Structure formats: structure tokens, C-alpha cells
Amino acid sequence: MSDMIALERQYGATNYDPLPVVLSRGEGVWLWDDQGRRYLDMLSAYSAVSFGYGHPRLLAALNAQAKRLAVTSRAFFSDRLPPFLAKLCEVTGMDRALPMSTGAEGVETAIKCARKWGYVVKKIPANQAKIITCAGNFHGRTSTIVGFSSEAQYRDGFGPYTDGFAHVPFGDAAALEAAITPETAAFLVEPVQGEAGIIVPPKGYLTEALRICRQHNVLLIVDEVQTGLGRTGKVLACHHEGVKPDGIILGKALGGGLLPVSAFCAPEEVMGVFRPGDHGSTFGGNALGAAVGLESLNVLLDEKLAERAATMGAYLLKRLKAISSPMVVDVRGMGLLIGLEIDTRRATARQFVETLLKHGVLSKDTHGTVARFAPPLIIDREQIDWGVARIREALAEYGPVYEKAA
Ligand SMILES: Cc1ncc(COP(=O)(O)O)c(C=O)c1O
């Protein structure tokens, strides 16, 4: 066992069980371990590294800004935050943006904003506001957020939970409508459920959710922390249906794979409920994060990475769907957010991703049944072909692999 694994196991908290590989370098879509072995990164840190490792423009923005000014707190204005806020609003089509650092903080911000809107604008009686969430959701790990998770392990042992959340089945607009009460302030939803196993809802779901929310004066808040910034083949996943929600949460790729940068973006009527002192964070909106966040958005647009994710995602999906293997139960996804569901009678998803690791592909099991493939959006056809060949080799360890007839 590598010294680093032993050291981490000795001194680290036991809240993770990483795959047995010690990464030491990255470039583009590739990662190298401490023995110099190369891997294709098909996880990209759950979309945080959507632009690949060591993107020259992002590194230049980071280095230049780090030398100039990094953290000053929001007690003062900086010359970096305003252009970042303006770009966030342009990209999301919202009026105002509130920067934070992690995705979970972005979600917490959205929850606080929706509740305050519920009291100030919708006139819900004090402390009665409800937020509807979806079964199978993943919005982060704070004590409030895990309280409305439907995943036993994320919740168990962490109660008591925060009041004021309800669940409906994901993808079921009628269930959403039935769950709405006069106290409902918002519906919080992922456009595609990532952590739940890359679950794509029926076409028209967000459109219908928006219609229902409008009809009942409920905010539609879309968590695009994972699906946003090109991942699903559009700049925002809600653009697939042309839906303009009442709040959008961004994170992960917003930090260019270099820093934690997140944001909650909303229209004036919604964000306007915050008063100075209502909410904040020491690091949210710092000059370094703002410079890197702005450059991330510029790179996304300049390099047309959403379009690229659409083309490369369709190609990867087609190549994976063409594999005939007794291990493959389903292949699904949107853009470069793809899940391969395996037959867990043959192996656990964890065992399968360990086999993939052996063959030079980094992926992560989710929900015990799914290996997720979400490479950096800069991936090209040749790299996808290389990855698919390795995936086939890994599958072949569990049974015969054929190419389906076209
Ligand atoms: C949809 C979604 N929301 C929120 C989060 C939480 O983000 P973070 O881990 O940065 O707190 C995640 C993380 O995986 C996510 O996928």
C-alpha cells in the first residue's frame, strides 16, 4: 500500500473511502498517479473540473489575481466582484447574484432566500414556510440539507432535522401540484439527478413544474451545481426546455477546477428580500474566486463547451449504448453526464469502478448500481474512443462483450 494511503487512513477522518489510487498530477483530461501511471478522468471531480486540468486561461487568471489581491471580505468593494456578478446574471438570465464558495452554501442561500420571500412577499405566516424537494435529491451535506435527503446514510445519526421540507417523487409534476399548500414557498429540484444515479426526468418536466409553480405562486429553484455550465449540452440544463426559473444555484465548474466558487442567482423580486446583514460569508465573492469564476464563464462561452458537451456526450452515449454486455443494465444521460447501470448480481458498482481503475479509467460508483461518466467537457473523440475501449476491457472481466449491430 502506498505510504500516502496509509498516512491518510491514519490521520484523516473516516468519512471517505477513496479508490486506491494516489493522484499527483493532471493535464487536460488525464491524471497521473504517484507511480507515473496515466488515467483518463471520467469523473472530473463531479463536474468541478469541467474545463480540464491546468487550463492555461484559468491558471493565468488565478496566478495574476493571486499576486494582486485575493481575499478582503465583503466589508469592502473589490474591483473583481462586480464584473463576475454581471457575467453571472448575463449567463443565467437573472437580475442579481449572491456568491458563496461551496455548492451546499449556494443551496443554503437559496433556501434562506426562498423562505424570506415566502414571508415578505407571499405573506406566509411566520415560521410556516415549506419547501418541496424531490425524492432521491442531492443538494449537499449541511445539517439542514441532509435533513431533506431521502438517502438513509446521509441522514441517519445527524438529526434532529430542520423543519419545513416535503418530498415528492422526481419527474412527477402531478405529485408536485398535489403537494403544494398555501405555505409552500418553493420547489427545489435538480434538472437531472446526478448523485441518485443520473436520473433524467421525462421531457417537459421542468416546463410543467414552472407552470404549476407560477399558478400557485411558488418559486421554482433549480440546483444546477452539477448540471450547469455546459455539462448537459446547454449552458444551463434548464435551457433544454427554455425554462427561466426563479432561482438558479451554480457551483463546481464555476471555480474552474481551481477554487470553490458557487452562486445563487435570482430575479430582483426574489433576491431583493435580502437586506444588508441578512446573509453572507467571509470567502464568498472574494477577488480571487471572482476572477477565476469570471474567467470560467468566459472560457465556457468562448470555447463553446456546452455545444461540445452535446456533441461529445451524444457520441459517448452512442458508443456505450452499442456495448452488449451482461453487466450493463442501462446507459442513460444528457450531454457529458452519463450513468452506466450495472447488474449488481455480477459485481457491485464499487467493484466495477475498481476494475475500471485497473484499466486506466477513473469513475465513481453512485447509488451502489451506477458508474458515472462525466469527463471534462474538453474531451475529444479520440480520448472517448480510448476510454470506451478501456470500459469494454473492464466489462469483459465479468462476461462476454460484443458490439451491438448498428
Ligand atoms: C446538485 C448538487 N447540489 C449541491 C451539491 C453540493 O456541492 P458541494 O459539495 O460543493 O457543497 C452537489 C455536490 O455534489 C450537487 O451535485
The ligand as an ORCA input file, in Angstrom:
! r2SCAN-3c Opt
* xyz 0 1
  C     -26.780     19.045     -7.391
  C     -25.808     19.344     -6.295
  N     -26.065     20.336     -5.432
  C     -25.222     20.646     -4.437
  C     -24.056     19.943     -4.260
  C     -23.143     20.300     -3.112
  O     -21.982     20.895     -3.553
  P     -20.683     20.974     -2.598
  O     -20.166     19.571     -2.453
  O     -19.742     21.879     -3.299
  O     -21.149     21.530     -1.290
  C     -23.734     18.910     -5.132
  C     -22.484     18.143     -4.945
  O     -22.296     17.059     -5.469
  C     -24.636     18.596     -6.182
  O     -24.383     17.603     -7.037
*
